[in-house]
Amino acid sequence: MGLVVTPQARTELQKSIRHDRMRIVRPGAVITQDVRPDRLNLIVDDSGRLVAARCG
């Protein structure tokens, strides 16, 4: 936690976890409510800093 999620950081994260199905959720963002157990949601604050990660 605390990582600023830049496009480069996202690419590095995808490589390190060997998974490419992820989305960045920003404050106030409208997102679909479909549940996908194989998707990683990266929740960031207003500055783009990672505050949580959840599957779904």
MIKE-673030 format. One line per 2 residues: number of its first residue (from 1); their letters; for each residue z negated, x, y negated of C-alpha. Coordinates in nm, 2 decimals. Each point is the difference from the previous one (the first is absolute). Last residue first. Example, Ala and Ser with C-alpha at 12.3 -4.5 7.8 and 13.67 -1.06 7.14 Angstrom:
BEGIN
2) sa) -0.71,1.37,0.11 ~ -0.07,-0.14,0.34
# end
This chain:
BEGIN
56) gc) 0.77,-1.40,0.89 ~ -0.18,0.33,0.03
54) ra) -0.23,0.10,-0.28 ~ -0.03,0.30,-0.24
52) av) -0.24,0.01,-0.29 ~ -0.05,0.16,-0.35
50) lr) 0.31,0.21,-0.03 ~ 0.06,0.11,-0.36
48) gs) 0.30,-0.15,-0.18 ~ -0.17,-0.01,-0.34
46) dd) -0.05,-0.37,0.01 ~ -0.16,0.02,0.34
44) vi) 0.17,0.04,0.34 ~ 0.00,-0.19,0.32
42) ln) 0.21,0.16,0.27 ~ 0.10,-0.26,0.26
40) lr) 0.10,0.14,0.34 ~ 0.23,-0.22,0.20
38) dp) -0.01,-0.03,0.38 ~ -0.24,-0.29,0.00
36) rv) 0.24,-0.20,-0.21 ~ -0.16,-0.30,-0.16
34) dq) 0.23,-0.20,-0.23 ~ -0.17,-0.07,-0.33
32) ti) 0.28,0.14,-0.22 ~ -0.11,0.20,-0.30
30) va) -0.03,-0.08,-0.37 ~ -0.15,0.30,-0.17
28) gp) -0.30,-0.05,-0.22 ~ -0.15,0.34,0.08
26) rv) 0.25,0.21,0.19 ~ 0.07,-0.03,0.37
24) ir) 0.21,0.29,0.14 ~ 0.18,-0.08,0.32
22) mr) 0.03,0.15,0.34 ~ 0.23,0.01,0.30
20) dh) 0.09,0.36,0.03 ~ -0.23,0.13,0.27
18) ri) -0.04,0.35,0.13 ~ -0.35,0.03,-0.16
16) sk) 0.08,0.34,-0.16 ~ 0.37,-0.08,-0.07
14) ql) -0.08,-0.34,-0.17 ~ -0.28,0.17,-0.20
12) et) 0.23,0.27,-0.12 ~ 0.26,-0.26,-0.11
10) ra) -0.27,-0.20,-0.18 ~ -0.13,0.31,-0.18
8) qp) 0.35,0.08,-0.12 ~ 0.05,-0.36,-0.13
6) tv) -0.33,0.03,-0.18 ~ -0.32,-0.14,0.14
4) vl) -0.28,0.17,-0.20 ~ -0.25,0.09,0.27
2) gm) -0.36,-0.13,-0.06 ~ -0.05,-0.11,0.36
# end
